[in-house]
């Protein structure tokens, strides 16, 4: 387990403000094999506790892994794990990172979407499904979402300040829709209302429609202490579909 102390936590918040990085599941539970198509991007830098997961994502075809643009650089080689509890040395899959060329866009549409194209097809994992064009515009206000990802599972408020706890375990939580706009959904992750959500390390991870295999949106950002709102990038928009159509067949 990694315990991120105040200095790193403050750095993480600074990164959040610049790039929109969000992290792992809070007020959730270990995912096990519920969502085997959700994986994590593995940092190749060796630390005292080995390599670790820095972003999340989802397999959307045997060769394509969906994530966020702020999770990498165009054309770089990256590794992905689908292990539900990653440890250094576990099996990974290698591919090339491709971000939306319009990233970073304006706040109204950041184009914060990317894919990893694997060298070889992934076998034995059923890809997730993308939403139909415009299908998220009229969701009911009580719509539930299942957020999945790796990373910080808890934020503590100790005398020294907030600390972010990580264990590289895939987790899930459910939240309720707060608001819809042209490119974003805002999902409550407030535990006082029975919701859970995302934190640092969940960036790029999926927000499934209810209990389905349909990804409504990918996690991009949220509040600094991961207790209020999960802000996610819609996948049913014209701009998201224009990018994704270069890599997969759309519904």
C-alpha positions as CSV (number, residue, x, y, z in Angstrom):
1,X,0.0,0.0,0.0
2,X,1.2,3.5,-0.7
3,X,0.4,6.2,1.8
4,X,0.7,9.6,0.1
5,X,1.7,12.3,2.6
6,X,0.9,16.0,2.6
7,X,3.7,17.2,0.3
8,X,2.6,14.7,-2.4
9,X,-1.1,15.4,-1.7
10,X,-0.5,19.1,-2.3
11,X,1.4,18.3,-5.5
12,X,-1.5,16.0,-6.6
13,X,-4.0,18.8,-6.1
14,X,-1.8,21.1,-8.2
15,X,-1.7,18.5,-11.0
16,X,-5.4,18.2,-10.7
17,X,-5.8,22.0,-11.3
18,X,-3.6,21.9,-14.3
19,X,-4.5,18.7,-16.1
20,X,-7.7,17.5,-14.5
21,X,-6.3,14.3,-13.1
22,X,-8.7,12.4,-11.0
23,X,-8.0,9.3,-8.9
24,X,-9.3,6.1,-7.4
25,X,-12.6,4.9,-6.1
26,X,-13.8,6.1,-2.7
27,X,-16.7,4.8,-0.6
28,X,-16.8,1.7,-2.8
29,X,-15.6,-1.8,-2.6
30,X,-13.1,-4.2,-4.4
31,X,-14.3,-5.0,-7.9
32,X,-13.0,-8.6,-8.2
33,X,-14.1,-9.9,-11.5
34,X,-17.2,-7.7,-11.9
35,X,-15.6,-5.5,-14.6
36,X,-12.7,-7.5,-16.1
37,X,-12.5,-5.1,-19.1
38,X,-11.4,-2.2,-16.8
39,X,-7.6,-1.9,-16.6
40,X,-4.9,0.4,-15.3
41,X,-2.0,2.2,-16.9
42,X,1.3,1.1,-15.3
43,X,4.0,3.6,-14.5
44,X,7.3,2.1,-15.5
45,X,9.4,4.1,-13.0
46,X,10.6,1.8,-10.3
47,X,9.9,3.1,-6.7
48,X,10.6,1.5,-3.4
49,X,7.4,-0.5,-3.7
50,X,7.7,-1.3,-7.4
51,X,5.7,0.0,-10.3
52,X,2.2,1.4,-9.8
53,X,-1.0,2.3,-11.6
54,X,-1.5,6.0,-12.4
55,X,-4.6,6.1,-14.6
56,X,-7.5,3.8,-15.5
57,X,-9.4,2.8,-18.6
58,X,-11.6,0.3,-20.4
59,X,-11.2,-2.2,-23.2
60,X,-13.6,-1.2,-25.9
61,X,-12.4,-3.7,-28.6
62,X,-9.9,-6.5,-28.6
63,X,-7.1,-4.0,-29.6
64,X,-8.4,-0.7,-28.2
65,X,-8.3,0.6,-24.6
66,X,-10.1,3.8,-23.8
67,X,-8.7,6.4,-21.3
68,X,-8.1,10.1,-20.8
69,X,-5.8,12.3,-22.9
70,X,-4.1,13.7,-19.8
71,X,-2.9,10.2,-18.9
72,X,-0.2,10.2,-21.6
73,X,1.6,11.7,-24.6
74,X,0.9,11.1,-28.2
75,X,2.8,8.1,-29.7
76,X,4.3,6.9,-26.4
77,X,4.5,3.3,-25.6
78,X,2.5,2.3,-22.5
79,X,1.6,-0.8,-20.5
80,X,-1.8,-1.8,-19.2
81,X,-2.8,-4.4,-16.6
82,X,-6.3,-6.0,-16.2
83,X,-5.3,-7.6,-12.9
84,X,-8.0,-6.8,-10.2
85,X,-5.2,-6.3,-7.6
86,X,-2.0,-5.3,-9.4
87,X,1.4,-6.1,-8.1
88,X,4.7,-5.3,-9.7
89,X,5.6,-8.1,-12.1
90,X,2.0,-9.0,-13.0
91,X,1.1,-9.6,-16.6
92,X,0.7,-6.4,-18.7
93,X,-0.1,-5.6,-22.3
94,X,1.8,-3.1,-24.4
95,X,0.4,-0.6,-26.9
96,X,0.7,2.9,-28.3
97,X,-1.0,5.9,-26.8
98,X,-3.1,8.2,-29.1
99,X,-4.9,11.3,-27.7
100,X,-7.6,13.4,-29.4
101,X,-5.5,15.9,-31.4
102,X,-7.8,18.7,-30.3
103,X,-6.7,18.2,-26.6
104,X,-6.4,20.3,-24.6
105,X,-9.6,22.2,-25.7
106,X,-11.6,24.8,-23.9
107,X,-13.4,24.1,-20.6
108,X,-16.7,23.6,-22.6
109,X,-15.0,20.7,-24.4
110,X,-11.5,19.7,-23.4
111,X,-11.3,16.8,-25.8
112,X,-9.7,14.9,-22.9
113,X,-10.0,11.5,-24.5
114,X,-7.5,9.0,-25.7
115,X,-6.9,5.3,-26.6
116,X,-4.2,2.8,-26.3
117,X,-3.9,0.6,-29.4
118,X,-2.4,-2.8,-28.3
119,X,0.2,-4.6,-30.3
120,X,-1.9,-7.8,-30.2
121,X,-5.6,-8.4,-29.5
122,X,-6.5,-9.1,-25.9
123,X,-8.0,-12.5,-25.5
124,X,-10.5,-13.7,-22.9
125,X,-11.9,-10.3,-22.0
126,X,-15.2,-9.0,-23.4
127,X,-15.0,-5.4,-24.4
128,X,-17.3,-2.8,-22.9
129,X,-20.0,-1.1,-25.1
130,X,-20.1,2.5,-26.1
131,X,-23.3,4.6,-26.0
132,X,-25.4,5.6,-29.0
133,X,-25.1,9.1,-30.4
134,X,-26.9,11.6,-28.2
135,X,-28.3,8.9,-25.9
136,X,-27.3,10.6,-22.7
137,X,-29.0,14.0,-23.2
138,X,-32.3,13.0,-21.5
139,X,-31.2,10.8,-18.6
140,X,-33.4,11.0,-15.5
141,X,-32.1,13.0,-12.6
142,X,-32.0,9.8,-10.4
143,X,-29.9,7.8,-12.9
144,X,-27.3,5.7,-11.2
145,X,-23.8,5.1,-12.5
146,X,-21.1,2.6,-11.6
147,X,-17.6,4.1,-11.5
148,X,-14.6,1.7,-11.7
149,X,-10.9,2.3,-11.4
150,X,-7.6,1.9,-9.5
151,X,-5.8,4.2,-7.1
152,X,-6.7,6.1,-4.0
153,X,-9.4,4.3,-2.1
154,X,-9.6,6.7,0.9
155,X,-8.7,10.3,1.7
156,X,-7.9,10.9,5.4
157,X,-7.8,14.2,7.2
158,X,-5.0,13.8,9.7
159,X,-3.3,16.5,11.8
160,X,-0.7,16.9,9.0
161,X,-3.3,17.4,6.3
162,X,-5.1,15.2,3.8
163,X,-3.5,11.9,2.9
164,X,-4.4,9.8,-0.2
165,X,-4.2,6.0,0.3
166,X,-3.5,3.7,-2.6
167,X,-3.3,-0.1,-3.0
168,X,-3.6,-0.6,-6.8
169,X,-6.8,-2.6,-6.4
170,X,-9.6,-2.3,-8.9
171,X,-12.7,-0.9,-7.1
172,X,-16.2,0.2,-7.9
173,X,-18.8,2.6,-6.5
174,X,-22.2,3.9,-7.5
175,X,-23.2,7.6,-7.8
176,X,-26.3,9.6,-8.8
177,X,-26.6,12.0,-11.7
178,X,-26.4,15.7,-10.7
179,X,-26.3,17.5,-14.0
180,X,-25.9,17.2,-17.7
181,X,-24.3,19.6,-20.2
182,X,-23.1,19.3,-23.8
183,X,-19.9,17.4,-23.1
184,X,-20.0,16.6,-19.3
185,X,-22.0,14.7,-16.8
186,X,-21.7,15.5,-13.1
187,X,-22.2,12.6,-10.8
188,X,-22.7,12.9,-7.0
189,X,-20.1,10.9,-5.0
190,X,-21.2,12.4,-1.6
191,X,-21.2,9.6,1.0
192,X,-23.7,11.5,3.1
193,X,-26.3,10.8,0.3
194,X,-25.3,7.1,-0.1
195,X,-23.0,7.7,-3.1
196,X,-19.4,6.8,-3.8
197,X,-17.1,7.9,-6.6
198,X,-13.6,8.6,-7.9
199,X,-10.3,10.1,-6.8
200,X,-6.7,10.5,-8.0
201,X,-5.8,7.5,-10.3
202,X,-9.3,6.9,-11.7
203,X,-8.7,9.3,-14.6
204,X,-9.8,7.7,-17.9
205,X,-11.8,5.0,-16.1
206,X,-15.4,4.2,-17.0
207,X,-18.7,5.3,-15.6
208,X,-21.1,2.6,-16.6
209,X,-24.9,3.2,-17.0
210,X,-26.3,1.5,-13.9
211,X,-25.4,-2.1,-13.9
212,X,-24.9,-2.4,-17.7
213,X,-21.7,-2.8,-19.8
214,X,-22.4,0.5,-21.5
215,X,-19.8,3.3,-20.7
216,X,-21.6,6.6,-20.5
217,X,-18.5,8.7,-19.8
218,X,-14.9,8.6,-18.6
219,X,-13.6,10.1,-15.4
220,X,-11.7,13.4,-15.8
221,X,-11.8,15.4,-12.6
222,X,-13.6,16.2,-9.4
223,X,-13.1,18.1,-6.1
224,X,-9.7,18.0,-4.4
225,X,-10.7,15.7,-1.5
226,X,-12.8,13.3,-3.6
227,X,-16.1,13.7,-1.6
228,X,-18.5,15.8,-3.7
229,X,-18.7,15.5,-7.5
230,X,-17.3,13.2,-10.2
231,X,-17.0,15.2,-13.4
232,X,-17.0,12.9,-16.4
233,X,-16.6,13.3,-20.2
234,X,-19.5,12.1,-22.3
235,X,-18.9,9.5,-25.0
236,X,-22.2,10.0,-26.9
237,X,-21.2,13.5,-28.3
238,X,-20.2,14.3,-31.8
239,X,-16.7,15.2,-30.9
240,X,-16.0,12.1,-28.8
241,X,-17.5,9.8,-31.5
242,X,-15.5,11.6,-34.2
243,X,-12.3,10.7,-32.3
244,X,-13.4,7.1,-31.4
245,X,-14.5,6.3,-35.0
246,X,-10.9,6.3,-36.0
247,X,-10.3,3.2,-33.8
248,X,-13.6,1.3,-33.3
249,X,-16.9,0.7,-34.9
250,X,-19.5,2.9,-33.2
251,X,-23.1,1.8,-32.3
